[in-house]
Each structure stands twice: as C-alpha cells, then as structure tokens.
Amino acid sequence: MKAIEKSQIALVIFSRNYATSRWCLNELVKIMECKEEENGQTVIPIFYDVDPSHVRNQSESFAVAFAEHELKYKDDVEGMQKVQGWRTALTAAANLKGYDIRDGIESEKIQLIVDYISSKFCKSDYSISFLQDVVGINAHLEELKSRLQIEINDVRSVGIWGIGGIGKTTIAKAIFDTLSHQLKAACFLANVKRKCKKESTSFFTKYPSL
C-alpha cells in the first residue's frame, strides 16, 4: 500500500480472473483513492483478455466472482460494504481511458503503453526544474534543437566548445533531459573529457531509431 501511495502512475491489468483476488481488489480501491487526492496519480486500465464492459458492469466472469464474495460475506455488514467498495472501484477504473489489448499483436500494444508512459513520466523533473534558473539556458537549448534535428532518422553529433567552467556539461545535460524521452534508448555519460590545454568540448549524439 505504501508503494501505491508513492507512485505517480498505476497500471491496472484486468484479466478474466481479476475479481477472484480480494488482494487485487483491495489494491484497486487504494489506487482509486490515491487518484482522488489533490496530486492524484494517473491510473491507466489495461484490459487483457477481458471485455471492458465486463469489468465496468461486473458481468460474466466478474459476476461469478462477486457472487462468491457476496456469499462469503452475506452475514457480515462490514464485509458487504467492502464488496460494494470493490464494485465501485472496478466501475470507476473501467470508465477511465486505457488500453484494450485483446486484439492485434500483444507486443505492439505493450510497446504503445511503454512509449506513452515514457513520454509523460520519464523526464528528469529535478534537472528541468533546476535548469530553469540558469540564465540564458533556453537560447542554448533552442540552438541545439535546431542543429540536432531530432525528427530526422540519422546519426548527428553536436559539439559544445569553450573554456572549462562555462557550463558545457550543464547545457548537454539539459538537452538530454529535454529530448531523451523521444528516443528508444538514451544514456548520458558525464565527465568524459579530452585532454586539452585551455579548451574542452561536450558532445550530444543522436542515433537513429533501432
């Protein structure tokens, strides 16, 4: 439950037997509670081998599972309240925008989900927030973006040249944090230096998509 509270995003993967697990249902209730908080997490339902309407309306296999839950708690008021909470959470989650991966190539559907999450949540918020206070950083970033031409599928290197201590690595890290989420793979190598007497160079290299 603590892990759920500290998460920015929750992927809820619904299968035919999802509702048979009281543990899963309790976690779902917690997830939906966290969503409703002031800085609520993003919840994305994934419908794996199950119709979204079956989840939303607790029908088909979900109806069977809930019949068993209600039989178990039929003489327990608190238990029946818990069952109703599960129903409410399922309906709310199934009404959210998500992914139905029953049809098509499963790996491609999964890649779409990964790409979406990467584009939204894998940026370095600390670095971007910190760099907003660096005077003149935006002009440098725009210049680098125009030279990198990230939309072109080829190899491109841009060198940032100047005397030590003027912020070359800072600019390279800033452009990495800004653009790396658009690439399928990215790595920032810091403190890689070439021995020079007075000047040094930082590089940002973009490779084509694999």
C-alpha positions as CSV (number, residue, x, y, z in Angstrom):
1,M,0.0,0.0,0.0
2,K,2.9,2.4,0.7
3,A,4.3,1.7,-2.8
4,I,0.9,2.6,-4.3
5,E,0.8,5.8,-2.3
6,K,4.2,6.9,-3.6
7,S,3.6,6.0,-7.2
8,Q,2.9,8.6,-9.9
9,I,1.2,6.2,-12.2
10,A,-0.7,3.0,-11.7
11,L,-1.3,0.4,-14.4
12,V,-4.2,-1.8,-13.5
13,I,-4.2,-5.0,-15.6
14,F,-7.6,-6.6,-15.7
15,S,-7.9,-10.3,-16.6
16,R,-10.8,-12.6,-16.5
17,N,-9.9,-13.8,-13.0
18,Y,-9.0,-10.4,-11.6
19,A,-12.1,-10.2,-9.4
20,T,-11.4,-13.5,-7.7
21,S,-8.5,-12.0,-5.9
22,R,-9.5,-10.0,-2.8
23,W,-5.9,-8.7,-2.6
24,C,-6.1,-7.3,-6.1
25,L,-9.5,-5.7,-5.4
26,N,-8.2,-4.1,-2.1
27,E,-5.2,-2.7,-4.1
28,L,-7.6,-1.3,-6.7
29,V,-9.6,0.5,-4.0
30,K,-6.4,2.0,-2.7
31,I,-5.3,3.1,-6.2
32,M,-8.6,4.8,-6.9
33,E,-8.4,6.6,-3.5
34,C,-4.9,7.9,-4.4
35,K,-6.3,9.1,-7.8
36,E,-8.8,11.3,-6.0
37,E,-6.2,13.0,-3.8
38,E,-5.1,16.6,-4.6
39,N,-2.0,15.5,-6.5
40,G,-3.6,12.2,-7.5
41,Q,-1.7,9.6,-9.5
42,T,-2.6,8.7,-13.1
43,V,-4.5,5.4,-13.4
44,I,-4.4,3.5,-16.7
45,P,-6.5,0.4,-17.0
46,I,-5.2,-2.4,-19.3
47,F,-7.9,-4.9,-20.4
48,Y,-6.1,-8.2,-21.0
49,D,-8.3,-10.9,-22.4
50,V,-11.4,-9.3,-20.9
51,D,-14.1,-7.0,-22.3
52,P,-14.1,-3.6,-20.6
53,S,-17.8,-3.8,-20.1
54,H,-17.5,-7.0,-18.1
55,V,-15.2,-5.0,-15.7
56,R,-17.4,-1.9,-15.7
57,N,-20.7,-3.8,-15.0
58,Q,-19.2,-6.8,-13.1
59,S,-20.7,-9.2,-15.6
60,E,-19.6,-12.6,-17.0
61,S,-16.6,-13.9,-15.0
62,F,-16.7,-10.8,-12.7
63,A,-20.3,-11.7,-11.9
64,V,-19.3,-15.2,-10.9
65,A,-16.5,-13.9,-8.7
66,F,-18.8,-11.4,-6.9
67,A,-21.4,-14.0,-6.3
68,E,-18.8,-15.9,-4.3
69,H,-17.7,-12.8,-2.4
70,E,-21.3,-11.9,-1.5
71,L,-21.9,-15.5,-0.4
72,K,-18.8,-15.3,1.8
73,Y,-19.9,-12.0,3.4
74,K,-23.6,-12.4,3.4
75,D,-23.9,-12.2,7.2
76,D,-21.1,-9.6,7.6
77,V,-22.2,-6.0,7.3
78,E,-18.6,-4.7,7.0
79,G,-17.8,-7.4,4.5
80,M,-20.6,-6.4,2.3
81,Q,-19.6,-2.8,2.5
82,K,-16.1,-3.9,1.3
83,V,-17.7,-5.8,-1.6
84,Q,-19.6,-2.7,-2.6
85,G,-16.4,-0.7,-2.5
86,W,-14.8,-3.2,-4.8
87,R,-17.7,-2.8,-7.2
88,T,-17.4,1.0,-7.1
89,A,-13.6,0.9,-7.8
90,L,-14.0,-1.5,-10.7
91,T,-16.6,0.6,-12.4
92,A,-14.6,3.8,-11.9
93,A,-11.4,2.3,-13.2
94,A,-13.1,0.7,-16.2
95,N,-14.5,4.1,-17.1
96,L,-11.0,5.6,-17.4
97,K,-9.1,5.9,-20.7
98,G,-7.0,2.8,-21.1
99,Y,-5.8,0.1,-23.5
100,D,-7.7,-2.9,-24.8
101,I,-5.1,-5.5,-25.8
102,R,-7.3,-8.4,-26.7
103,D,-6.9,-7.9,-30.5
104,G,-3.8,-7.4,-32.6
105,I,-0.2,-8.1,-31.8
106,E,0.3,-8.1,-28.0
107,S,3.9,-6.9,-28.1
108,E,3.0,-3.9,-30.2
109,K,0.2,-2.9,-27.8
110,I,2.6,-3.2,-24.9
111,Q,5.1,-1.0,-26.7
112,L,2.4,1.7,-27.2
113,I,1.8,1.7,-23.4
114,V,5.5,1.9,-22.7
115,D,6.0,4.7,-25.1
116,Y,3.1,6.7,-23.7
117,I,4.4,6.4,-20.1
118,S,7.9,7.2,-21.2
119,S,6.8,10.4,-22.9
120,K,4.8,11.5,-19.9
121,F,6.7,10.4,-16.9
122,C,10.3,9.7,-17.6
123,K,11.6,13.2,-17.9
124,S,14.0,14.4,-15.2
125,D,11.8,16.8,-13.3
126,Y,14.7,17.8,-11.0
127,S,17.1,18.6,-13.7
128,I,14.5,20.6,-15.7
129,S,13.4,22.5,-12.6
130,F,16.9,23.2,-11.6
131,L,18.0,24.4,-15.1
132,Q,15.1,26.8,-15.3
133,D,17.1,29.1,-13.1
134,V,20.2,29.1,-15.3
135,V,20.4,32.4,-17.1
136,G,20.3,32.1,-20.9
137,I,19.8,28.3,-20.9
138,N,16.7,28.5,-23.2
139,A,18.5,30.2,-26.0
140,H,21.2,27.5,-25.9
141,L,18.6,24.7,-25.9
142,E,16.8,26.1,-28.9
143,E,20.0,26.4,-30.8
144,L,20.9,22.8,-30.1
145,K,17.5,21.6,-31.0
146,S,17.7,23.2,-34.4
147,R,21.1,21.7,-35.1
148,L,20.2,18.2,-33.8
149,Q,17.1,17.9,-36.0
150,I,15.7,15.2,-33.8
151,E,12.9,14.4,-36.3
152,I,15.4,13.2,-38.9
153,N,16.3,9.5,-38.6
154,D,20.1,9.6,-38.9
155,V,23.2,10.0,-36.7
156,R,24.0,13.5,-35.7
157,S,26.6,14.9,-33.3
158,V,26.8,18.4,-32.0
159,G,29.9,19.7,-30.1
160,I,29.7,22.3,-27.4
161,W,33.1,24.0,-27.3
162,G,34.6,26.5,-24.9
163,I,36.9,27.1,-21.9
164,G,36.3,25.0,-18.8
165,G,33.6,26.0,-16.3
166,I,31.3,27.9,-18.6
167,G,28.5,25.3,-18.5
168,K,29.0,23.0,-21.5
169,T,28.1,19.9,-19.5
170,T,25.1,21.7,-18.0
171,I,23.8,22.5,-21.5
172,A,24.4,18.9,-22.7
173,K,22.5,17.5,-19.7
174,A,19.7,20.0,-20.3
175,I,19.3,19.0,-23.9
176,F,19.5,15.3,-22.9
177,D,16.7,15.7,-20.3
178,T,14.6,17.6,-22.8
179,L,14.9,15.2,-25.8
180,S,15.9,11.8,-24.5
181,H,12.3,10.7,-23.9
182,Q,11.7,10.9,-27.6
183,L,14.3,8.2,-28.3
184,K,14.0,4.4,-27.9
185,A,17.3,4.3,-25.9
186,A,19.3,7.0,-24.3
187,C,22.3,7.3,-22.0
188,F,24.1,10.4,-20.5
189,L,27.8,9.9,-19.9
190,A,29.2,12.7,-17.7
191,N,32.8,13.7,-17.2
192,V,34.1,12.2,-20.4
193,K,36.9,14.6,-21.3
194,R,39.5,15.0,-23.9
195,K,42.8,16.4,-22.6
196,C,43.3,20.0,-23.9
197,K,45.4,22.8,-22.7
198,K,42.7,25.5,-22.3
199,E,39.6,24.4,-24.1
200,S,37.4,21.3,-23.8
201,T,34.3,20.0,-25.7
202,S,31.0,18.3,-24.7
203,F,29.1,16.3,-27.2
204,F,25.4,15.3,-27.7
205,T,25.0,12.5,-30.2
206,K,21.6,11.3,-31.6
207,Y,21.4,7.9,-33.3
208,P,18.6,6.7,-35.5
209,S,15.8,4.6,-34.0
210,L,16.5,0.9,-33.8
